[in-house]
Amino acid sequence: MPLTFADIKGEFDQSLGYVRQDIAWLREHKSGLNYTVALLIGCGCEMLAATAGDYKKRRGERVLREMLPSGDWELLAVRLNTALRDGLAHGFDTKHLKVDGKKFQIYVSWDQPEAIKLEPVAKGLGLFVGMKPLSEALIKKIDECEKLLRSDEDARKMFKKAYDHQREAEFNKDETKAWKRLVKAAGF
């Protein structure tokens, strides 16, 4: 039986669709929530990588690389992804870049017109990451993904596999007992 877009539309809407929708809302309302947008971009990149077949490792840097200016910026995609996404997700601050023993701060900026740019700051150089251009690029990639999913059954199968991968958090015996006590205490 063929897998249609209608079969996966709910999953698409609840994953990439939500990321696209939330970023669009934040952009429209000029929220200034740069870190939130940067985290959504990181999650969206991971989801797109998973959809493209990298569902076990979810290497968002592959998608981020495509959103950066060509050349040397692309070569830095892995480290930039780690500094942005992992730094924000695990410490709610970007990681500093360390080059030849020197640290460089990453500045996440709503008004930065370019996706990424080096600029002078009081302590030397800073790396400025533009949320407007990166969020536009991610929305475009999600739109392209949706278009592909609407027309390509193999892509839909890959999306479904990625969506279903590690979607459950199974309780161990002690957690199951605790859950049952909580359910009982709640009157169910």
C-alpha positions as CSV (number, residue, x, y, z in Angstrom):
1,M,0.0,0.0,0.0
2,P,1.5,3.3,-1.0
3,L,2.4,5.9,1.6
4,T,0.7,9.2,0.7
5,F,1.4,12.7,2.0
6,A,-2.0,12.5,3.8
7,D,-0.6,9.6,5.7
8,I,2.3,11.7,7.1
9,K,0.7,15.1,7.1
10,G,0.0,15.1,10.8
11,E,3.6,14.1,11.7
12,F,4.9,16.7,9.3
13,D,2.7,19.4,10.8
14,Q,3.7,18.4,14.4
15,S,7.4,18.5,13.6
16,L,8.8,20.6,10.7
17,G,5.4,22.4,10.4
18,Y,5.5,23.6,14.0
19,V,9.1,24.8,13.6
20,R,8.2,26.7,10.5
21,Q,5.0,28.1,12.1
22,D,6.8,29.2,15.3
23,I,9.7,30.9,13.4
24,A,7.2,32.7,11.1
25,W,5.3,33.9,14.2
26,L,8.5,35.1,15.9
27,R,9.6,36.9,12.7
28,E,6.2,38.5,12.1
29,H,6.0,39.8,15.7
30,K,9.6,41.0,15.7
31,S,10.0,39.1,19.0
32,G,13.7,39.7,19.5
33,L,13.9,36.2,21.0
34,N,17.2,35.5,19.2
35,Y,18.2,32.5,21.3
36,T,14.7,31.0,20.8
37,V,14.9,31.4,17.1
38,A,18.5,30.0,17.0
39,L,17.3,26.9,19.0
40,L,14.4,26.5,16.6
41,I,16.8,26.7,13.7
42,G,19.1,24.1,15.3
43,C,16.1,21.8,15.9
44,G,14.8,22.4,12.3
45,C,18.3,21.6,10.9
46,E,18.4,18.3,12.8
47,M,14.9,17.4,11.7
48,L,15.7,18.1,8.1
49,A,18.9,16.1,8.3
50,A,16.9,13.2,9.8
51,T,14.3,13.5,7.1
52,A,17.0,13.3,4.5
53,G,18.1,9.9,5.8
54,D,20.4,10.9,8.7
55,Y,17.8,9.8,11.3
56,K,20.1,8.1,13.7
57,K,22.7,10.9,14.2
58,R,20.5,13.9,13.1
59,R,23.5,15.9,11.9
60,G,22.0,19.3,11.6
61,E,25.3,20.7,10.6
62,R,24.8,19.3,7.1
63,V,21.7,21.4,6.7
64,L,23.3,24.5,8.4
65,R,26.2,24.1,5.9
66,E,23.8,24.6,3.0
67,M,22.4,27.8,4.7
68,L,25.9,29.4,5.1
69,P,27.8,31.4,2.5
70,S,29.8,29.1,0.3
71,G,33.5,28.5,0.8
72,D,35.2,28.7,4.2
73,W,32.0,29.2,6.2
74,E,30.8,25.8,5.0
75,L,34.0,24.2,6.3
76,L,33.1,25.6,9.8
77,A,29.5,24.3,9.8
78,V,30.2,21.4,12.2
79,R,31.9,23.6,14.8
80,L,29.4,26.5,14.3
81,N,26.4,24.1,14.7
82,T,27.9,22.8,18.0
83,A,28.7,26.2,19.3
84,L,25.2,27.5,18.5
85,R,22.8,24.7,18.9
86,D,24.5,22.7,21.7
87,G,25.6,25.8,23.5
88,L,22.1,27.2,23.6
89,A,20.4,23.9,24.2
90,H,22.6,22.9,27.1
91,G,23.7,26.2,28.6
92,F,21.4,28.8,27.1
93,D,24.4,30.7,25.7
94,T,26.5,30.1,22.7
95,K,29.8,28.4,23.1
96,H,32.9,30.5,22.5
97,L,35.0,29.6,19.4
98,K,38.6,28.8,20.3
99,V,41.1,29.3,17.5
100,D,44.9,29.1,18.2
101,G,44.2,29.6,21.9
102,K,42.1,32.7,21.4
103,K,38.4,32.8,22.3
104,F,35.9,34.5,20.1
105,Q,32.3,35.3,21.2
106,I,29.3,34.5,19.0
107,Y,26.7,37.2,18.9
108,V,23.2,36.1,17.8
109,S,21.6,39.1,16.2
110,W,18.2,39.8,14.8
111,D,19.2,42.8,12.8
112,Q,22.4,41.3,11.3
113,P,21.5,41.4,7.6
114,E,23.9,38.6,6.7
115,A,23.7,35.0,7.8
116,I,27.2,35.2,9.3
117,K,29.8,37.8,9.5
118,L,33.0,38.7,11.4
119,E,32.9,42.2,12.9
120,P,35.2,44.2,15.3
121,V,34.1,44.3,18.9
122,A,35.8,45.8,22.0
123,K,37.9,42.7,22.6
124,G,38.9,42.1,19.0
125,L,36.6,40.1,16.7
126,G,33.2,38.8,17.2
127,L,31.2,36.4,15.0
128,F,27.7,37.8,14.3
129,V,25.0,35.3,13.2
130,G,21.9,36.8,11.6
131,M,18.6,35.3,12.7
132,K,16.6,36.9,9.9
133,P,18.5,35.4,7.0
134,L,19.0,32.0,8.7
135,S,15.4,31.8,9.7
136,E,14.4,32.7,6.1
137,A,16.7,30.0,4.8
138,L,15.3,27.4,7.2
139,I,11.7,28.2,6.3
140,K,12.7,27.9,2.6
141,K,14.3,24.5,3.3
142,I,11.2,23.3,5.2
143,D,9.0,24.4,2.3
144,E,11.2,22.5,-0.1
145,C,11.0,19.4,2.1
146,E,7.2,19.6,2.2
147,K,7.1,20.0,-1.6
148,L,9.3,16.9,-2.0
149,L,7.2,14.9,0.5
150,R,4.1,15.7,-1.4
151,S,5.6,14.3,-4.7
152,D,8.0,11.5,-3.7
153,E,6.9,8.4,-1.9
154,D,10.5,7.3,-1.1
155,A,11.0,10.7,0.6
156,R,7.8,10.1,2.6
157,K,9.0,6.7,3.7
158,M,12.3,8.2,4.8
159,F,10.5,11.0,6.7
160,K,8.2,8.4,8.4
161,K,11.2,6.4,9.5
162,A,13.0,9.5,10.8
163,Y,9.8,10.7,12.6
164,D,9.3,7.3,14.3
165,H,12.9,6.8,15.3
166,Q,13.3,6.9,19.1
167,R,9.8,8.4,19.6
168,E,9.2,6.5,22.8
169,A,10.7,6.7,26.3
170,E,10.0,3.4,27.9
171,F,9.9,3.2,31.7
172,N,11.9,0.7,33.6
173,K,10.3,-1.4,36.4
174,D,10.7,1.2,39.2
175,E,9.5,4.0,37.0
176,T,6.5,1.9,36.0
177,K,5.6,1.3,39.6
178,A,5.9,5.0,40.3
179,W,3.7,5.8,37.3
180,K,1.0,3.4,38.5
181,R,1.0,5.0,41.9
182,L,0.7,8.4,40.4
183,V,-2.2,7.2,38.2
184,K,-3.9,5.6,41.2
185,A,-3.4,8.8,43.3
186,A,-4.9,10.9,40.5
187,G,-8.1,8.7,40.6
188,F,-7.7,6.9,37.3
